[in-house]
């Protein structure tokens, strides 16, 4: 079912003590200040998951997620983490297809389709990322790129399994650059994604799919972005590393 969600992606930041401290601050702030029904997800490095899962406050909609998994269930994959391992330390969600994984680690649509399957098999909810590069945006190919990422990454799923996914549109040219898609640009793409989903799975599935925006979202622009009809929240990078900034984004949905 479509929800308002703010998900933090800490990326490769914070040592163990720093991460536990930040998560504790976030949990307490959500409990004290959030009055809506929006869900908060924190996707931390693997080192934090076991400990912060014990601090997660499901009564106040604070959950945790991993930032990646391997597509295999187990095996000789030194340094990797399987879906079952992530699940065993308390992860409920997992980010898949983030542009940094695609660009720096060579993750293809075919690999990501396998990771989606592995996540669902182990009762993890994927936060599946799609989005275009600067060149793809400027050449006008961004709709084709996004549709292809959906078709090759997740459209092998039936409607029931697809309904367990959260999508995140992240214009790659706006991640960590300080640039942000305008509310109109972001809404245009989110509406396009929803139409592609409707064409594949029908209007009910499209309408009930949560689609987040990711790309230099911060307390000063969250309200204008989240007010758009087809934007259901954000996948937050840098601003999720500061508890007050992150909570101000979460509180956008209070009113």
C-alpha positions as CSV (number, residue, x, y, z in Angstrom):
1,X,0.0,0.0,0.0
2,X,1.2,3.5,-0.9
3,X,2.8,5.2,2.1
4,X,4.7,8.4,3.0
5,X,8.2,7.3,3.7
6,X,11.5,9.1,4.4
7,X,14.4,6.7,4.2
8,X,18.0,7.6,5.2
9,X,21.0,6.2,3.4
10,X,24.1,6.6,5.5
11,X,26.3,5.2,2.7
12,X,29.9,4.4,3.9
13,X,29.8,6.8,6.8
14,X,30.0,6.6,10.6
15,X,31.9,4.3,12.8
16,X,30.0,1.9,15.1
17,X,29.6,4.3,18.1
18,X,28.7,7.3,15.8
19,X,26.0,5.3,14.0
20,X,24.4,3.9,17.2
21,X,24.4,7.4,18.7
22,X,22.8,9.0,15.6
23,X,20.2,6.3,15.3
24,X,19.3,6.7,19.0
25,X,18.8,10.4,18.4
26,X,16.6,9.8,15.4
27,X,14.4,7.3,17.3
28,X,13.9,9.7,20.2
29,X,13.2,12.7,18.0
30,X,10.6,10.7,16.0
31,X,8.9,9.6,19.2
32,X,8.8,13.2,20.5
33,X,8.1,15.2,17.4
34,X,6.5,13.2,14.6
35,X,2.7,13.3,14.7
36,X,1.8,11.8,11.4
37,X,1.8,8.2,10.1
38,X,4.8,8.6,7.9
39,X,7.4,5.8,8.0
40,X,11.1,6.3,8.8
41,X,13.6,3.9,7.5
42,X,17.4,4.1,8.2
43,X,19.7,2.1,5.9
44,X,23.0,1.8,7.7
45,X,26.3,0.1,7.0
46,X,26.2,-3.6,8.0
47,X,28.3,-3.0,11.1
48,X,25.3,-1.1,12.7
49,X,22.4,-3.3,11.8
50,X,22.4,-5.8,14.7
51,X,22.6,-3.1,17.3
52,X,20.3,-0.5,15.9
53,X,17.7,-3.2,15.1
54,X,17.3,-3.6,18.9
55,X,16.7,0.2,19.2
56,X,14.3,0.5,16.3
57,X,10.9,1.7,17.4
58,X,8.3,0.0,15.3
59,X,5.5,1.5,17.4
60,X,6.5,4.9,15.9
61,X,7.2,3.6,12.4
62,X,11.1,3.6,12.6
63,X,12.6,0.6,10.8
64,X,16.0,-0.3,9.4
65,X,17.4,-1.5,6.2
66,X,20.6,-2.7,4.6
67,X,22.3,-0.8,1.7
68,X,23.0,-3.9,-0.4
69,X,22.9,-7.7,-0.6
70,X,24.5,-10.3,-2.8
71,X,22.3,-12.2,-5.1
72,X,23.5,-15.6,-4.0
73,X,22.1,-17.3,-0.8
74,X,25.6,-18.3,0.3
75,X,29.0,-19.3,-1.1
76,X,32.6,-18.2,-1.8
77,X,31.9,-14.5,-2.1
78,X,34.4,-13.0,0.2
79,X,33.3,-9.7,1.7
80,X,29.7,-10.0,0.6
81,X,26.5,-10.2,2.6
82,X,23.5,-12.4,1.7
83,X,19.8,-11.5,2.1
84,X,19.4,-14.1,4.8
85,X,22.3,-12.7,6.7
86,X,20.9,-9.1,6.5
87,X,17.5,-10.4,7.6
88,X,19.0,-12.3,10.5
89,X,20.4,-9.1,12.1
90,X,17.1,-7.2,11.9
91,X,17.0,-5.6,8.4
92,X,13.5,-5.2,7.0
93,X,14.4,-3.3,3.9
94,X,17.3,-3.2,1.5
95,X,18.4,-0.6,-1.1
96,X,19.0,-2.1,-4.5
97,X,20.1,-0.5,-7.7
98,X,21.5,2.6,-6.2
99,X,23.4,4.6,-8.9
100,X,26.6,4.2,-6.9
101,X,26.3,0.5,-7.1
102,X,25.5,0.6,-10.8
103,X,28.4,3.0,-11.6
104,X,31.2,2.0,-9.2
105,X,30.5,-1.8,-8.9
106,X,29.2,-2.7,-12.3
107,X,25.8,-3.9,-11.2
108,X,23.7,-4.6,-14.2
109,X,19.9,-4.8,-14.6
110,X,20.3,-8.6,-14.8
111,X,22.2,-8.8,-11.5
112,X,19.7,-6.4,-9.8
113,X,16.8,-8.6,-10.9
114,X,18.5,-11.5,-9.1
115,X,19.1,-9.4,-6.0
116,X,15.4,-8.4,-6.0
117,X,14.4,-12.1,-6.1
118,X,16.9,-12.9,-3.3
119,X,15.5,-10.1,-1.1
120,X,11.9,-11.1,-1.6
121,X,12.7,-14.8,-1.0
122,X,14.1,-13.7,2.4
123,X,11.2,-11.3,3.3
124,X,13.2,-8.1,2.7
125,X,11.4,-5.2,1.1
126,X,13.5,-3.8,-1.7
127,X,13.9,0.0,-2.2
128,X,14.7,-0.2,-5.9
129,X,16.5,2.8,-7.4
130,X,16.2,4.0,-10.9
131,X,17.4,7.2,-12.6
132,X,19.3,8.9,-15.4
133,X,22.7,10.4,-15.7
134,X,23.4,14.0,-16.7
135,X,24.1,12.9,-20.3
136,X,20.9,10.9,-20.5
137,X,18.9,13.8,-19.1
138,X,20.4,16.4,-21.5
139,X,20.0,14.1,-24.5
140,X,16.3,13.6,-23.7
141,X,16.7,9.9,-23.2
142,X,15.7,9.8,-19.5
143,X,12.3,8.3,-20.0
144,X,13.6,5.5,-22.1
145,X,16.4,4.8,-19.5
146,X,14.0,4.7,-16.6
147,X,11.5,2.5,-18.4
148,X,14.3,0.1,-19.4
149,X,15.6,-0.1,-15.8
150,X,12.1,-1.0,-14.6
151,X,11.5,-3.6,-17.4
152,X,14.9,-5.4,-16.9
153,X,15.1,-5.0,-13.1
154,X,11.7,-5.7,-11.7
155,X,9.1,-6.4,-14.4
156,X,9.7,-10.1,-14.2
157,X,7.7,-10.0,-10.9
158,X,4.1,-10.8,-10.8
159,X,1.8,-8.1,-9.3
160,X,1.7,-9.6,-5.9
161,X,5.5,-9.6,-5.5
162,X,5.9,-6.3,-7.2
163,X,3.6,-4.9,-4.6
164,X,6.3,-5.5,-2.0
165,X,8.7,-3.0,-3.6
166,X,9.3,0.7,-2.9
167,X,10.7,2.6,-5.9
168,X,13.1,5.5,-5.6
169,X,13.7,7.9,-8.5
170,X,17.2,9.3,-8.2
171,X,18.4,11.6,-10.9
172,X,22.1,10.6,-10.9
173,X,23.1,14.2,-11.8
174,X,21.6,15.4,-8.5
175,X,23.2,12.9,-6.1
176,X,25.9,14.5,-3.9
177,X,26.2,17.4,-6.4
178,X,24.1,20.0,-4.6
179,X,21.8,20.0,-7.7
180,X,18.2,19.1,-7.2
181,X,15.5,18.3,-9.8
182,X,12.9,21.0,-9.7
183,X,9.6,19.9,-8.2
184,X,8.2,20.0,-11.7
185,X,11.0,17.8,-13.1
186,X,10.7,15.3,-10.3
187,X,6.9,15.2,-10.6
188,X,7.1,14.7,-14.3
189,X,9.3,11.6,-13.9
190,X,7.3,10.2,-11.0
191,X,4.1,10.5,-13.0
192,X,5.8,8.8,-15.9
193,X,6.9,5.9,-13.6
194,X,3.4,5.5,-12.3
195,X,2.0,5.4,-15.9
196,X,4.6,2.7,-16.8
197,X,3.5,0.7,-13.8
198,X,-0.2,1.1,-14.8
199,X,0.6,-0.1,-18.3
200,X,2.3,-3.2,-16.9
201,X,0.3,-4.1,-13.8
202,X,-2.9,-2.0,-13.9
203,X,-4.0,1.2,-12.3
204,X,-4.5,-0.2,-8.8
205,X,-0.9,-1.4,-8.5
206,X,0.4,1.9,-9.9
207,X,-1.6,4.0,-7.5
208,X,-0.6,1.9,-4.5
209,X,3.2,1.9,-5.3
210,X,5.3,4.2,-3.1
211,X,7.7,6.2,-5.2
212,X,10.4,8.2,-3.4
213,X,12.6,11.0,-4.7
214,X,16.3,10.9,-4.1
215,X,18.8,13.5,-5.1
216,X,20.1,16.3,-2.7
217,X,16.8,16.4,-0.8
218,X,17.2,18.6,2.3
219,X,15.1,20.5,4.9
220,X,14.8,23.5,2.6
221,X,13.4,21.7,-0.5
222,X,11.6,18.7,1.0
223,X,8.2,20.4,1.4
224,X,8.0,21.5,-2.2
225,X,9.1,18.1,-3.5
226,X,6.9,16.1,-1.3
227,X,3.8,18.3,-2.1
228,X,3.8,16.9,-5.6
229,X,1.0,14.5,-6.4
230,X,3.2,11.5,-7.2
231,X,6.1,11.9,-4.8
232,X,5.6,9.9,-1.6
233,X,8.7,10.9,0.3
234,X,12.5,10.7,-0.1
235,X,15.6,8.6,-0.1
236,X,17.9,10.9,1.8
237,X,21.7,10.8,1.6
238,X,23.8,13.5,3.2
239,X,21.0,15.1,5.2
240,X,20.4,11.7,6.9
241,X,23.7,12.0,8.7
242,X,22.5,14.9,10.8
243,X,19.6,14.0,13.1
244,X,18.0,17.5,13.1
245,X,18.1,17.8,9.3
246,X,16.8,14.3,8.8
247,X,13.9,14.9,11.3
248,X,12.9,18.2,9.7
249,X,12.5,16.3,6.4
250,X,10.5,13.6,8.1
251,X,8.3,16.3,9.7
252,X,7.4,17.6,6.3
253,X,4.5,15.2,6.5
254,X,3.3,16.3,10.0
255,X,1.0,18.9,8.7
